[in-house]
Amino acid sequence: MRSGNRTIDLKLSGVTKVYPGVVAIENVDLAIRGGEVIGLIGENGAGKSTLMKVLGGAVVPDAGRIRIDGTEHARLTPASAADHGIAFVHQELNPFTNLDVAGNILLGRELRRGFLRMMDREAMARSVRPILDRLGARFGPHQLVSELSLADQQILEIARALSLNARLVILDEPTSSLTLSETQRLLQVLKELKAQGVALLFISHRLSEVEEIADRVVCLRDGRNAGELTGENIKKDTMVRMMIGRDTRQFYEKKPHRISEAVLEFRGVRTTAYPGASVSLSVRSGEILGLAGLAGAGRTELALAAFGVDPTLDGEVVLNGTPLPPQSVVAAIEAGMSLVPENRKEQGLLLDFSIAENIVLPGLSHLARFGFVERDREKDLGERSRKRLAIKASSLGQAAAELSGGNQQKVVLAKWLAMRPKVIIFDEPTRGIDVGAKAEVYHLMQALADEGVAILMISSDMEEVIGVSDRVAVMCEGRITGVLNSNELSEEGILRLAVS
């Protein structure tokens, strides 16, 4: 029997889960009450996912107690967790885009009528409309999910949870793919749910959002409780120190590089995103040039055109003084360009392939003899790359899909570094990875710039752009609206150019 709208009172005590050779979580305590937002933070591998699975009934703990509304449970099953009002909104959204909103919310629980038991779409619409109104949704029950933005799809998942009488909603990186305005809208929805008595477990690497929304913050480190913060003590620097034991100021060790001649040049380049706008810009040897702008400004499209993935409508992309042939990824790679894409899972990795196979893929021809890959050379390159980037994995044979987000990003970096590139384009290089992995990526970028590599970094993280870049170019609607030198960088200055 479902728990209705009554607020939840949940407590985990001494919860432990051990896998062969690995302690996932050990003696973890967590208390959650109705109308409270708990920020759950920790680096990748800290135990957050295991703890979520215990709450959802997917993992049986080896020790500890679970108490819900005063009743103790040795374990939960997915069905019993749902019956107690525990629901999930996962980072990877997988709605049925061919169905409408009501069909997704009531999937498997469709309302039917008549002898033939046909779906009663109007009754379904009437059933879900109060939930959509409760969330302030800007879409209706009959709208196709394929027409919804990512932010609206997040709200759709929350609506589905509420249709199951959820009293605790666990949100895993809910804003990782959202724009700034979409993020603010989602956070406002969550604040309204909190006011209605729903408990929220908010898991995010975006600590500024945790600071904005959380009543309490619980930190896990190496599978154990590392501390708890409440109220005014919830500050980004404090959370970072709790997670990894060092200060955020150590992340951005910006230092002067030996910047010399232009390596990558855009000369009047027009892309399909903004056919009426052209870009002229240069990235110099040893320089980290940040490319800032609002979502939809045309930054990713410019990167894809430079790398030969997308066509250019006009102009030239020039590398070391030589124009690149349009729409030729092979020519870009052979000329010394690499692209670390925004979506590493879909565009940067073959998830079913091993770490070693992903690393050697771009330079496979250099490791082949008589048409066969020399496995010893493949293994040697993979091992050197793993050591250089400190990739955490059981072996080079482990599938890329099994790695954390930070380690997946390192594998993407490793495959391009093995090609000794002259230019690297980073598109949102730290999206969805924890603060420790971010620091390692920043350190690597600085080291590459020291070696004379030209770096173009596209980022929506203002602090990152200012903290890492030697210069920042700002785009708005397909045009460069200004270029700021290091001593001119400020959030206000960048935002002013971003909306010009």
C-alpha positions in Angstrom: 0.0 0.0 0.0 1.4 3.4 -0.9 2.1 6.0 1.7 0.0 8.8 0.3 1.2 12.3 0.8 2.4 11.8 4.4 6.0 13.1 4.7 8.8 10.6 5.0 11.1 9.9 8.0 14.0 7.8 6.8 17.2 6.8 8.6 20.2 4.6 7.5 22.6 3.5 10.2 25.9 1.8 9.7 25.1 0.7 6.2 27.9 -1.3 4.6 28.3 -3.0 1.2 31.3 -5.0 0.2 32.1 -6.3 -3.3 34.9 -8.8 -3.9 38.1 -6.9 -3.1 36.2 -3.5 -2.8 34.5 -1.8 0.1 31.9 0.3 -1.7 30.4 1.9 1.5 31.2 1.3 5.1 29.2 2.3 8.2 27.4 5.1 6.4 24.7 7.0 8.3 22.1 9.2 6.6 18.9 10.7 7.9 16.2 12.3 5.6 13.0 14.0 6.7 10.0 15.4 4.7 10.4 18.9 3.4 14.2 18.8 3.5 16.8 19.0 0.7 19.9 17.0 1.4 22.9 17.6 -0.9 24.9 14.4 -1.3 28.4 15.2 -2.4 31.6 13.2 -3.0 34.1 12.4 -5.7 33.4 9.7 -8.3 33.9 6.4 -6.5 33.0 7.9 -3.1 30.0 5.5 -2.7 27.1 7.8 -3.8 25.8 5.4 -6.4 25.9 2.4 -4.1 24.1 4.4 -1.4 21.4 5.3 -4.0 21.0 1.7 -5.0 20.5 0.7 -1.4 17.8 3.2 -1.0 16.2 2.1 -4.3 16.3 -1.6 -3.3 18.7 -2.6 -6.2 21.5 -3.4 -3.8 21.3 -5.5 -0.6 23.5 -4.1 2.2 25.8 -6.5 4.0 25.3 -4.7 7.3 23.4 -1.8 8.8 19.8 -0.8 9.5 17.2 1.0 7.3 14.4 2.6 9.3 11.4 4.2 7.5 8.6 5.9 9.5 9.8 4.1 12.7 9.8 0.6 11.1 13.1 -1.2 10.6 13.9 -3.1 7.4 16.8 -5.4 6.8 16.7 -4.4 3.1 14.5 -2.8 0.5 13.4 -4.2 -2.8 12.6 -1.9 -5.8 8.9 -2.6 -5.2 9.0 -1.9 -1.4 11.1 1.3 -2.0 8.4 2.5 -4.4 5.7 1.6 -1.9 7.4 3.7 0.7 7.4 6.6 -1.7 11.1 6.6 -2.8 11.6 7.6 -6.5 14.5 8.4 -8.7 15.3 10.9 -11.4 18.4 9.6 -13.1 21.1 11.6 -14.8 20.6 9.7 -18.1 17.0 10.5 -19.1 15.4 7.8 -21.2 11.8 8.9 -21.9 9.7 7.3 -24.6 9.9 10.2 -27.1 7.2 8.7 -29.4 4.6 9.0 -26.6 2.9 12.0 -25.2 3.5 13.4 -21.7 0.5 11.5 -20.1 1.6 8.3 -21.7 5.1 8.6 -20.2 3.9 9.5 -16.7 1.4 6.7 -16.6 3.5 4.1 -18.4 2.4 0.7 -17.3 -0.5 2.2 -15.4 -2.6 3.4 -18.3 -6.3 4.2 -17.7 -8.6 2.1 -19.9 -12.3 2.1 -20.8 -14.9 -0.1 -22.5 -15.1 -3.8 -23.3 -12.0 -3.6 -25.5 -10.0 -1.9 -22.7 -8.8 0.9 -25.0 -6.6 3.6 -23.5 -8.7 6.5 -22.2 -6.4 9.4 -23.2 -8.7 12.1 -21.9 -8.9 10.4 -18.5 -5.1 10.0 -18.5 -4.8 13.7 -19.3 -7.2 14.6 -16.5 -5.2 12.4 -14.1 -1.8 14.0 -14.8 -2.8 17.6 -15.2 -2.9 18.4 -11.4 0.6 17.0 -11.1 1.8 19.2 -14.0 0.1 22.2 -12.4 1.8 21.4 -9.1 5.2 21.6 -10.8 4.3 24.7 -12.9 5.1 22.7 -16.1 5.0 24.7 -19.3 3.7 21.7 -21.3 0.5 19.8 -21.3 -0.5 16.1 -21.0 -1.0 15.7 -24.8 2.4 17.2 -25.9 4.8 14.8 -27.5 7.9 14.2 -25.4 10.1 14.5 -28.5 9.1 18.2 -28.5 10.3 18.8 -24.9 13.6 20.4 -23.9 16.0 18.6 -21.6 14.8 20.7 -18.7 11.2 19.8 -19.4 12.1 16.2 -19.6 13.6 16.5 -16.1 10.3 17.9 -14.9 8.5 15.1 -16.7 10.5 12.6 -14.7 9.7 14.4 -11.5 6.0 14.4 -12.5 6.2 10.6 -13.0 7.7 10.2 -9.5 4.9 12.3 -8.0 2.3 10.2 -9.8 3.7 7.3 -7.8 3.1 9.3 -4.5 6.8 9.9 -4.1 7.7 11.3 -0.6 11.5 11.2 -1.3 12.8 12.1 -4.8 16.5 11.2 -5.4 18.0 13.4 -8.2 21.2 12.3 -9.8 23.1 15.2 -11.5 19.7 16.7 -12.7 21.3 19.8 -14.1 24.4 18.4 -15.9 22.9 19.0 -19.4 20.9 22.1 -18.7 21.5 25.7 -19.5 21.7 28.3 -16.8 18.1 29.5 -17.3 16.8 25.9 -17.4 18.8 25.1 -14.2 17.3 28.0 -12.4 13.8 26.9 -13.4 14.4 23.4 -12.2 15.8 24.5 -8.9 12.7 26.7 -8.4 10.5 23.6 -9.0 12.5 21.7 -6.4 12.1 24.5 -3.9 8.3 24.4 -4.4 8.3 20.6 -3.9 10.3 21.1 -0.7 7.6 23.6 0.5 5.0 20.9 -0.2 6.7 18.4 2.2 8.6 16.3 -0.4 12.1 15.3 0.7 14.8 15.7 -1.9 18.2 14.0 -2.1 20.2 16.2 -4.5 23.4 14.7 -6.0 25.5 17.1 -8.0 29.1 18.0 -8.9 27.9 21.6 -9.4 28.5 22.8 -5.8 27.1 26.3 -6.4 23.7 24.6 -6.9 24.1 22.5 -3.8 24.9 25.7 -1.9 21.8 27.3 -3.3 19.3 24.6 -2.6 20.5 22.3 0.2 19.3 22.5 3.9 22.0 20.0 4.8 25.0 18.6 3.0 26.3 15.0 3.5 29.7 14.2 2.2 31.1 10.7 1.4 34.8 10.0 0.9 36.1 6.6 0.1 32.8 5.0 1.0 32.5 6.6 4.5 30.9 9.6 6.0 33.3 12.5 5.7 31.2 15.2 7.4 28.0 17.2 7.3 27.2 20.8 6.8 24.1 22.8 7.7 22.7 26.3 7.0 25.2 29.1 6.5 28.1 26.6 6.8 27.2 25.3 3.3 29.9 27.0 1.2 31.6 25.8 -1.9 35.2 26.0 -0.5 34.1 24.1 2.6 32.5 21.4 0.6 35.6 21.0 -1.6 37.9 20.7 1.4 35.5 18.1 2.9 35.4 16.1 -0.4 39.1 16.1 -1.3 41.0 17.8 1.5 42.3 20.8 -0.4 41.1 24.3 -1.3 39.5 25.4 -4.6 42.2 28.0 -5.1 44.6 25.2 -5.8 42.5 24.2 -8.8 43.4 27.2 -10.9 47.2 27.5 -10.9 47.2 29.8 -13.8 50.8 30.7 -14.8 52.3 32.6 -17.8 53.0 30.5 -20.8 55.4 31.1 -23.7 52.7 32.2 -26.2 54.0 32.6 -29.7 52.6 32.5 -33.2 49.0 31.6 -34.3 48.5 27.9 -34.8 44.7 27.6 -35.4 43.0 30.4 -37.3 39.3 30.9 -38.3 39.2 33.3 -41.2 35.6 34.5 -41.9 34.1 31.1 -41.0 30.4 30.7 -41.3 28.6 27.6 -40.0 25.1 26.2 -40.6 24.1 27.3 -37.1 24.3 31.0 -38.0 24.6 31.3 -41.7 24.6 35.1 -41.6 27.4 35.4 -39.0 31.2 34.9 -39.6 34.0 34.2 -37.1 37.6 35.4 -37.4 39.7 34.2 -34.5 43.2 32.8 -33.8 44.6 30.5 -31.1 48.3 30.8 -30.5 51.0 28.2 -29.6 51.1 27.8 -25.8 47.9 29.6 -25.2 44.6 28.5 -23.5 41.9 30.5 -25.2 38.5 30.3 -23.5 35.4 30.4 -25.7 32.5 31.6 -23.6 28.9 32.4 -24.4 25.3 31.4 -23.6 23.9 28.1 -24.7 23.1 28.2 -28.4 25.7 30.9 -29.2 27.3 28.6 -31.8 30.4 27.6 -30.0 30.1 23.8 -30.4 29.1 24.2 -34.1 32.3 26.2 -34.6 34.4 23.5 -33.0 32.7 20.7 -35.1 33.3 22.7 -38.3 37.0 23.2 -37.4 37.4 19.5 -36.9 35.7 18.6 -40.1 32.6 17.0 -38.6 30.2 19.8 -39.8 30.4 21.7 -43.1 31.5 25.4 -43.3 29.4 27.7 -45.5 32.2 30.1 -46.1 35.7 31.0 -44.9 38.7 28.9 -44.0 40.0 27.0 -41.0 43.8 27.3 -41.1 46.3 25.1 -39.2 50.0 26.1 -39.1 49.4 28.4 -42.1 47.7 25.7 -44.3 43.9 25.8 -44.9 42.2 22.5 -44.0 40.0 20.9 -46.5 36.4 21.3 -45.4 34.5 18.5 -43.7 37.5 16.2 -43.4 38.1 14.8 -39.9 41.0 12.7 -41.3 42.8 15.8 -42.6 42.3 17.6 -39.3 43.8 14.8 -37.3 46.7 14.3 -39.7 47.4 18.1 -39.5 47.6 17.8 -35.7 44.2 18.8 -34.4 42.2 16.9 -31.7 38.7 17.4 -30.4 37.5 16.4 -26.9 33.8 16.5 -27.5 31.0 17.8 -25.3 29.3 14.4 -25.0 32.1 11.9 -24.3 29.8 8.9 -24.2 28.2 9.4 -27.6 31.0 11.2 -29.4 34.3 10.5 -27.6 34.3 6.8 -26.7 33.3 3.4 -27.9 31.8 2.3 -24.6 31.9 -1.4 -25.2 35.6 -1.3 -26.2 38.4 -1.6 -23.6 40.5 1.3 -22.3 43.4 0.2 -24.4 41.3 -0.1 -27.6 39.9 3.4 -27.1 43.3 4.9 -26.5 44.9 3.5 -29.7 42.0 4.0 -32.0 43.0 7.3 -33.7 46.5 6.1 -34.3 45.7 2.5 -35.1 47.5 2.5 -38.4 50.8 3.4 -36.7 50.5 0.3 -34.5 49.7 -2.1 -37.3 52.1 -4.3 -39.2 50.9 -6.1 -42.4 47.4 -5.1 -41.4 47.5 -6.6 -37.9 47.7 -4.5 -34.7 50.7 -5.3 -32.6 49.3 -6.1 -29.2 52.5 -5.4 -27.3 52.7 -1.9 -28.7 49.0 -1.4 -28.0 49.5 -2.5 -24.4 52.6 -0.4 -24.0 50.9 2.8 -25.2 47.9 2.1 -23.1 50.0 1.6 -20.0 52.0 4.8 -20.5 48.8 6.7 -21.1 47.2 5.2 -17.9 50.2 6.3 -15.8 50.4 9.7 -17.3 46.7 10.5 -16.6 46.3 8.4 -13.5 43.4 6.5 -15.0 41.8 4.4 -12.3 40.7 1.0 -13.6 41.1 -2.6 -12.7 43.0 -3.2 -16.0 43.5 -1.8 -19.5 41.0 -4.5 -20.6 38.2 -2.9 -18.6 35.4 -1.6 -20.8 35.1 2.2 -21.0 31.4 2.0 -20.0 32.4 0.7 -16.6 34.5 3.8 -15.7 33.5 6.8 -13.7 32.8 10.1 -15.7 36.2 11.5 -14.7 38.1 8.4 -15.8 36.1 8.2 -19.1 37.2 11.8 -19.8 40.8 10.8 -19.1 40.5 8.0 -21.7 39.2 10.5 -24.3 42.2 12.8 -23.5 44.6 9.9 -23.6 43.7 8.8 -27.1 44.4 12.3 -28.5 47.6 12.9 -26.4 49.0 9.7 -28.0 48.8 11.5 -31.3 51.0 14.4 -30.1 48.5 17.1 -31.3 49.5 20.7 -32.0 45.9 22.0 -31.3 43.3 20.6 -28.9 39.7 21.8 -28.8 38.1 21.0 -25.4 34.3 21.3 -25.5 32.9 21.4 -21.9 36.0 19.4 -20.6 34.8 19.0 -17.0 31.0 18.5 -17.5 29.7 15.8 -15.2 33.0 15.0 -13.4 33.9 15.6 -9.8 36.1 18.4 -8.4 39.1 16.2 -8.0 39.0 15.1 -11.6 38.5 18.7 -12.7 41.7 19.7 -10.9 43.6 17.0 -12.8 42.1 18.2 -16.2 43.1 21.8 -15.4 46.6 20.7 -14.5 46.9 18.7 -17.7 45.8 21.7 -19.8 48.4 23.9 -18.2 51.1 21.3 -18.8 50.1 21.0 -22.5 50.2 24.8 -22.9 53.7 24.7 -21.4 54.6 22.3 -24.1 53.5 24.7 -26.8 50.1 23.1 -27.6 47.4 25.6 -28.6 44.2 25.0 -26.6 40.7 26.2 -27.4 38.4 25.6 -24.4 34.7 25.9 -24.7 33.0 26.1 -21.3 29.7 27.3 -19.8 31.4 27.3 -16.3 32.2 31.0 -15.8 34.6 30.3 -12.9 36.4 27.7 -15.1 36.7 30.1 -18.0 38.2 32.8 -15.8 40.4 30.5 -13.8 42.0 28.6 -16.7 42.2 30.9 -19.7 44.9 33.2 -20.9 42.4 35.1 -23.0 38.6 34.7 -23.4 36.7 35.1 -26.7 32.9 35.6 -26.3 30.3 34.5 -28.8 26.8 35.7 -29.2 24.5 34.4 -32.0 27.4 33.1 -34.1 29.7 36.1 -33.8 32.7 37.0 -31.7 31.5 40.0 -29.7 34.8 40.6 -27.9 38.1 39.2 -26.8 39.3 39.8 -23.2 42.9 39.5 -22.0 43.7 37.9 -18.6 43.7 41.2 -16.7 40.3 42.1 -18.1 38.5 38.9 -17.1 35.3 39.2 -14.9 32.0 37.5 -14.9 30.2 40.8 -15.5 32.5 41.6 -18.5 31.9 38.2 -20.1 28.2 38.2 -19.6 27.9 41.7 -21.1 29.6 40.4 -24.3 27.5 37.2 -24.2 24.3 39.1 -24.6 25.6 41.8 -27.0 
